[in-house]
Amino acid sequence: MRRQATGLCLHRLGQVHQSRVPLDPQVLRAVARAVDFPEFFGSNFDALYDCMTDPLHKSGPQPGFIVVLEQIPTTVKFDKEAREQLLDIFRDAADYWADRKIPFRCFYSFL
């Protein structure tokens, strides 16, 4: 989804409200739907990183990204390690896009 942010640039916006998706495959599928990943997305952390970077890069010029992860679950089924891994992937994706001079912002909150 693209939205005009300031009149100066267009960004791809993905917003994920995760409070109702406590299992990590469900969280990953919610992200995939919000960011419009390709159908081959594998619903695992490696696939999340891959889809946040390479296919988007190969699909042509990217204006920038804003990802909002609202209410990331803090449950036994989505434990601290899973939450940290999820956020690490978004940090790594931000580095990937920064190397290409493309803005990438990720905002998040915990439930």
N, C-alpha and C positions, 0 to 999 in steps of 0.2 A: 504494500500500500504506500502510495507517495502522497505527501502533503506539503504544501508550500509553507515554509516556516516563517520567513521574513520578507519574502518578495525577492530576496537575493539568491536563495539556493533552495533546492528541493532535497528532501531527505526521505528515505524509506523508513516508515514508522511501524514498529511491531509492539503491541501491548498485550501482555499476558497476565491474567488474573488467576492466580494459582491456588487459591484457598480450597477449591473443590477438587483438586487433583493431587492427592497426597503421595502416590506411588511414582517413583522416578520415571518409568516409561510414560506415564500419563503426563507428567510435567514436561518431559521432552516433546511429546506429541503436541501439547498446548503451545510450546514455543514454535514448533514447526508450522502449525496452522497460522499463528500470529505473524510470523515472518515470511510465510508463503514459500516454504521449502519445497524442493522437488519431491515427487512421489516416491523416489527411491530412498528417502531418508530412513535410516535404520533404527531410530529410537534408542540410541545409546550415546554415551558421552563423546566417543570418537567421531561418530557420525554428526553430532551437533557441531563440533569444531569444524569438521570438513565442510559442512553445508553453510556455516557462517563465513567461510573464507573462499575457497577455491572455485566452486561453481558460480558464486556471485561475481567473483573477479573475472571469470571467463565469459560471463554473460554480457559484458560490455561496461561502459563507463558507469560508475556508481556515484551518485551525488553525496551520499552520506547515510548514516544509520542512527536511529534513536530507538533503543529497546527499553521498554518499561516492564520490569518483572515485579508485579504487585503480589504481596502476601505469599512469599515463598514459604512453603510448609515447614514447620519445625516439629516434625513428628518422628516416631520411631521408624516408620516406613520411609521417611525422607530425612535421614539423620544428618548430623553435623558434617560428616565426611562427604555425603552427597551434595549438600548445600555448598560446601567449599569447592568441590569439584565443578559444580555448575558455574559458580562465580569465576573460578580460574579460567574456564573456557571463554567466558565473555571478556576477561582481562587479556587473554591471549589473542582473541579476535580483535580487540581494540589495538593491540600492538601490530598485528598483521596489517590492519587498515591504515594505521599511522605511518607505517613504512611506505605505504603507497599514497600518502598525503590525502587520505579520505577520512572525513570526520566519522567517528564512531562513539556514541555515547550510550551507556547502559545505566539505568536507574533501577534501584530495587528496594523492596521492603520485605520484612518478615512478618508472618502471621502471628 
